[in-house]
Amino acid sequence: MAVAEVGVCSRRLFLQPRIVLFGDSITEFCFQENGWGASLAHRLARKCDVLNRGFSGYNTRWAKIILPRLIHKDSSAENTLAVTVFFGANDSALKDLNPKQHVPLEEYADNLKSMIQYLKSVDIAEDKIILVTPPPLHEASWEKECIAKGEKLNRLNATTGEYAKACVKTARDCGTEVVDLWTLMQQNNQDFSRYLLDGLHLYGEGNNFLTNQLWSILEQRTSALPWLLPYWRDVDHLHPESSFLESPLE
């Protein structure tokens, strides 16, 4: 193969499948050490790109505005295996104490529906969309964080639960998958504080818990994906071009 031909072939891009993680700070931080996003990326290395599109402090009112700038109808949308939509921790902030982040319950549900409808409009079907409810709020731990900032407790677990229920109902109404973290982490009256760093954000066991919940949905969808490029032992070392430039993922 001529050098010029190799140069042309080498510029072909691999259109690797992808999973997009869209959410607030719990998503933004998910690629920290042992984070749930990092764990998914590790499990899917050389099979699927896992993209972090988390925005600390954001609510669904802002999320639905920016979503079209993050995901749009192109070849990458066709290769999207799943999109997680993980909001509610900020929407459920108490209006009187945190009006900037608070979103009324009914609007929260409407915003989730709007985002689902948008994703469908760019050819990402319902069965590729995974809603994730906010986790339970450990009020005593979060109150310490608030006091340290000179603020009052600005969230309540019961209120967060109402938003979680709205998220689950929206998923059922729209035909999407859902991971109900708020309910699952409180099953059997367990001490859910072990899942949380500061009463709100996931940490340690919480990251592992969410990883396992999402993997139960994603594993079957990704198990048949081929590796990106051949295993090194399978490379024809005498004629490597034949191994690298004829990949079915080109």
N, C-alpha and C positions, 0 to 999 in steps of 0.2 A: 504493500500500500504506500503510495507516494506521501511525502511529508505534507503537501498541501491538502491532500484528501483527509489525512489524519487530523489536521487543524480544523477543517470544516466539521468533521464528525464530532470532534471534542467539544465543539460549541453547542451541540444539542443539549437541551436541558432535560433533566430527569423530573418528570411531573409526579412527584411522590404524593400519595394520599396524605390527608391531613385531618387533624382534629383541632378545633378551635375552642379554647376555654375563655368564655366571656363573662365578666363579673366585676365585683368590687374588690376591696383590699384582700379578701380571703382568696380571691383568684390571683391578684397581683403578687401576693407573697408565696404562691404555691410552688415556685421554682427555687425557693430557699432550701437549704439542706434538709433532706427527708420530707420535703413538701409533697403534697398529693400530685401536683402537676409534674414534678421531677420524677416521681415514681412511675407515673404513666409513660413519660418519655423514655425512661430507662427500659420499661417492659416492651416498648414498641420501637426501640432503636433499630435503624436500618429497615424498618417496615413502614413507618408512618411518622410524619412530622407532627409534633404537638406544640401548638402555638399559644402563647400566653397573651391574652388580651384583657387583662385585669386592670381596673382603674380605682385606686384607693379613694374611698369617700363617695363614690358615685351611687346614684339611685336609678330607678327605672325611668324616671322622667328624662334624665340626661342620657341614659343608655340607649333609649329608642331613637334619639337624635343622632348619635354617633355611629350606630350600628351600620347604616348604609355606607359609611366611609371606611368601615373595617372589612365588610364582606359584601361583595357585589357580584353580579352575574358575569362570570368569565370562566376560563378553564379551571381555575382553582376551586370555584364553587362546585364544579362537576366532580372534582376529586375530594371533596369534603365528606368524610365518613360520619362525623358527628360534630355538633356544636352544643356545649354546655352553657346554659343561661342561669347564672347563679347570683341573684340579687334578692334583697329583702332586709338585710341587716341594717341598712341605712334608711330605707323607706319606712321601717317600723319605729324609727326614733320618735320620741314624744314631741308632738307639735309645739307645745308651749316652751319646751326646753331646748329643742333643736329644730327650729323651723326651716333651716336651710336644707337639711337632708330629708326631712319628713315628707312622705308622700301619702295621701289618704288611701285607705285600704282599697276602695273601689277603683281608684285611679291606678293603683299598683297592679291589680288584676288586668285592667284594660291595657296597661303598658306591656305586660307580658304577652297578652294576646296580639297586640300590635307587632311586637318583635317576632312572634311566631309567624304571623301572616307575612311579614316582610321576608323572612327566611324562605318561606314557601314560594314567594314570588321570584326568588333568585334560584329556584330549583333545588332547595334543600328541604326534603320532604319531612313530614311530621316524625317519621320513625328515626330520623337522624338528629332530632332535637331532644335534648335532655335538660329539663328544668331541675334545679336544685334549690330546695328551701333553705332559708337561713337556719343555722344551727341554734340550739337553745342558748339563751343568755344566762350566764351565772351572775346574778345581780350583785352579790357581795364582792366578787372579784372586779367586776366592771365599775362598781361604785368607787373602789379605791383608785382606779385609773382616772375617773372623773374628778374626784377630790384633788388628786395630784395636779390637775390642770385648773383648779379653782372653780370647778363646775359641780352641779348636782347630778345625781343619777338620771341619765337622759334616755334610758331604755328600760323596758320591763319584759320579763320572759313571757308573761301571759299575752302581751301585745304582740310580741314576735310570733307567738303561736298562731294568732289570728292571721297573720300574713303568710305563715307556712301553710295553713289550711287553704287560703285563697290560691296559693301557688299550686297545691295538689289538685284543687278543683279545676283550675285553669288547664293543667296538663290533661286531666281526664276529659274536659270539654273539647280540647283541641286535638286529642289523640297523640300526645307526645309522651315520652318516658318522663319519669320523675323520681328523684331521690329525696325522700322526706327526712332530711337530717334531724329536724326538730323533734319528730316523733321517735325515730329510731334510736337516737342518743339518749332518750329518756325512758326507754322500755324497762319494765320491771323495777321502776323507781331507782335505777342505778345512779351513782354519783357521776353525773356527766361533766363535772368540772375537770376531770382528768383528760378530757378531750381538748381543753381550751387553754390558751396561753394567758389571757388576761380577762377571761370571762366572755370574750366575743370571738376572737380569732383562733383558728385551729392550731394545734401544736401536738407533736408526738403522736399519741394514740389517735387523736382526732384526724390527723392527716392519713394515717394508716386506715382508719375507719372509712373515710370518704374514698380513698383509693380502692378499697375492696368493693364498696358499693358500686362505683363506676365500672370497675373491671368486670363485675358480674354482667353488666350490660355490653361492654365493649369487647370482651374476650372473643365471643363467637363471631363478631363482625370483623375482627382483625386476624383471626387464627389462620385464615387461608392466604393472607397477604404474602407475596414473595419478598425475599430480602432484596434490598437495593444493592445491585451488583453481586457477583458470585463470591462464595466463601473462598478464602485465599488458597486453600488446597486444591480448589477446582479450577484455578486460573491456569491457562496454557502458558507456561513461562517462556516457551520458545516463540510463541505467537500471541502475546497478550492482547493485541488489538482484537483478535477474534473473540476474546472473552469479554472485553469492555465495551466495544463499539457496536455490538449486536444485542444489547440488552433489550428485553421486551418493555422496559419502562421508559425507553426514549420517547 
